[in-house]
Every structure is written in C-alpha cells, then in structure tokens.
C-alpha cells in the first residue's frame, strides 16, 4: 500500500502521486517516510527530496519549507521546489555566477543583502549539483564509426 505524496511550492503543485518511500531533507537530517508513518510535522532544509514509486525515482530540489506526515499522506509545503528534470541548467549557472561576482566585490554593509546573496549561491549550487547527480540522460550518445581500409 503506497503513501500519497504532494510537493507544493509557492506558485504551483510540483508533484502529486503515490510513493513507496519519500526521503526528505529534514532540519535534523534525512528522513525516510514509509506508508503508515507516525504523524509528524518537520521543517525542511535546502536539499533533495527523493520520491520512489513503482521502481522509479523522482528527484526534487527544495529550498526550505515544512512537511506534514500522516499515515497515508506526506504534504510538503516548500519555499521553492522543482523537479530536477525541469531545471534550466544555464539559468542556474548564470545565477551562481552573479552571486559569486557579488560576493567577490566584498561583503555588503547590509547583513540582509549578504544573506540573500549567500542563499542564492547555495540554491544555485544545489540546483547544478542535482542536475549533475540525478538528471537522466535522454540524448543518445554519438556513435563513433571507423572506416576500415
């Protein structure tokens, strides 16, 4: 019997479906949630959500939020979340470079501005790392042929 999983960001439903196991980046460490789990409310840290269902795994980046776990449903309310397959790698790389350039100019006098830049850098690094580690390769590798004389 699977557990229902819903991943919701501020602007859309990111994932909705059944899962055999959901692995969350809880504030105190990774948590594996199976069907019939005890009720729980937890905060989430920046990290990867793994949803395994029917032998396949789906990966989602999450930038904080909360998760409510009930015996038959996991509801994740994320500050920001996206499926790794949907990440725009060029946009994430551009965001990382912008944040690095801003930090290279020196520490801003405003603490809030510094924390915002640092959070943007962590988020873009997470997105790029997730693409490298978890994105499925859909393009077929080029075939190398040799001419035999």
C-alpha positions as CSV (number, residue, x, y, z in Angstrom):
1,X,0.0,0.0,0.0
2,X,1.6,3.3,-1.1
3,X,1.6,6.6,0.6
4,X,0.3,9.7,-1.1
5,X,2.9,12.5,-1.7
6,X,2.2,16.1,-2.6
7,X,5.0,18.6,-3.1
8,X,3.7,22.2,-3.4
9,X,5.8,25.3,-3.9
10,X,4.6,28.9,-3.5
11,X,3.3,29.0,-7.1
12,X,2.4,25.5,-8.2
13,X,1.9,21.8,-7.5
14,X,5.3,20.3,-8.2
15,X,4.4,16.6,-7.7
16,X,1.3,14.7,-6.7
17,X,1.1,10.9,-6.7
18,X,1.6,7.7,-4.8
19,X,5.0,6.7,-3.4
20,X,6.6,3.7,-1.9
21,X,9.0,5.9,0.1
22,X,9.7,9.6,0.4
23,X,13.1,10.8,1.6
24,X,13.2,14.4,2.9
25,X,16.0,16.7,3.9
26,X,14.7,17.4,7.4
27,X,16.2,20.1,9.6
28,X,17.8,17.4,11.8
29,X,18.9,15.2,8.9
30,X,17.4,13.0,6.1
31,X,14.1,11.2,6.9
32,X,12.7,8.2,5.2
33,X,8.9,8.2,5.2
34,X,7.1,4.9,4.5
35,X,3.3,4.2,4.4
36,X,1.7,4.2,7.9
37,X,4.4,6.5,9.3
38,X,3.6,8.1,12.6
39,X,2.2,11.7,12.4
40,X,4.9,14.3,12.3
41,X,5.5,17.9,11.4
42,X,9.0,19.0,10.5
43,X,10.9,21.9,8.9
44,X,13.0,21.2,5.8
45,X,16.4,22.5,4.9
46,X,17.9,23.1,1.5
47,X,18.3,19.7,-0.2
48,X,16.9,17.0,-2.3
49,X,13.5,15.2,-2.0
50,X,13.5,11.6,-3.4
51,X,10.2,10.0,-4.2
52,X,10.3,6.3,-5.2
53,X,7.3,4.8,-6.8
54,X,6.8,1.7,-8.9
55,X,10.5,1.1,-9.0
56,X,11.3,4.6,-10.4
57,X,12.8,7.5,-8.5
58,X,12.0,11.2,-9.0
59,X,14.1,13.9,-7.5
60,X,13.2,17.5,-6.5
61,X,15.2,20.3,-5.2
62,X,13.7,22.1,-2.2
63,X,14.8,25.4,-0.6
64,X,13.3,25.1,2.9
65,X,9.7,24.7,3.9
66,X,7.7,22.3,6.1
67,X,6.4,18.7,5.8
68,X,3.4,17.3,7.4
69,X,3.4,13.5,7.6
70,X,0.3,11.5,8.2
71,X,0.0,7.6,8.0
72,X,-1.4,7.9,4.5
73,X,-0.1,11.2,3.1
74,X,3.1,13.3,3.0
75,X,2.4,17.0,2.3
76,X,5.4,19.2,1.6
77,X,4.9,22.9,1.5
78,X,8.2,24.2,0.1
79,X,9.5,27.8,0.0
80,X,10.8,26.8,-3.5
81,X,10.8,23.4,-5.2
82,X,11.3,22.0,-8.7
83,X,11.7,18.6,-10.4
84,X,15.4,18.0,-11.3
85,X,14.3,17.2,-14.9
86,X,12.8,20.7,-15.2
87,X,15.9,22.7,-14.0
88,X,17.2,25.2,-16.5
89,X,20.9,24.5,-16.1
90,X,22.0,27.6,-18.0
91,X,19.8,29.8,-15.8
92,X,21.2,28.1,-12.6
93,X,24.8,28.6,-13.8
94,X,24.1,32.3,-14.5
95,X,22.6,32.8,-11.0
96,X,25.6,31.1,-9.5
97,X,28.0,33.4,-11.4
98,X,26.0,36.5,-10.4
99,X,26.1,35.6,-6.8
100,X,29.8,34.8,-6.8
101,X,30.5,38.1,-8.6
102,X,28.5,40.0,-6.0
103,X,30.4,38.3,-3.1
104,X,33.7,38.8,-4.8
105,X,33.1,42.6,-4.8
106,X,33.2,42.4,-1.0
107,X,30.8,41.9,1.9
108,X,27.8,44.2,1.6
109,X,27.3,46.5,4.5
110,X,23.7,45.4,4.8
111,X,23.5,42.0,6.5
112,X,20.2,41.1,4.9
113,X,21.7,41.7,1.4
114,X,24.6,39.5,2.2
115,X,22.4,36.7,3.5
116,X,20.2,37.0,0.4
117,X,23.3,36.7,-1.9
118,X,24.6,33.7,0.1
119,X,21.2,31.9,-0.1
120,X,21.1,32.5,-3.9
121,X,24.5,30.9,-4.2
122,X,23.6,27.9,-2.1
123,X,20.4,27.4,-4.1
124,X,22.0,27.7,-7.5
125,X,24.8,25.3,-6.3
126,X,22.1,22.8,-5.2
127,X,20.3,23.0,-8.5
128,X,23.5,22.5,-10.5
129,X,24.6,19.6,-8.3
130,X,21.2,18.0,-8.6
131,X,21.3,18.2,-12.4
132,X,24.8,16.5,-12.4
133,X,23.8,13.8,-10.0
134,X,20.2,13.0,-10.8
135,X,19.1,14.1,-14.2
136,X,18.5,11.3,-16.6
137,X,20.4,11.5,-19.9
138,X,17.8,11.5,-22.7
139,X,20.1,12.1,-25.6
140,X,21.7,9.1,-27.2
141,X,25.5,9.3,-27.3
142,X,27.0,9.9,-30.7
143,X,28.1,6.8,-32.5
144,X,31.7,6.5,-33.4
145,X,32.4,4.7,-36.6
146,X,35.8,3.8,-38.1
147,X,36.5,3.3,-41.7
148,X,38.2,0.0,-42.4
149,X,40.5,0.1,-45.3
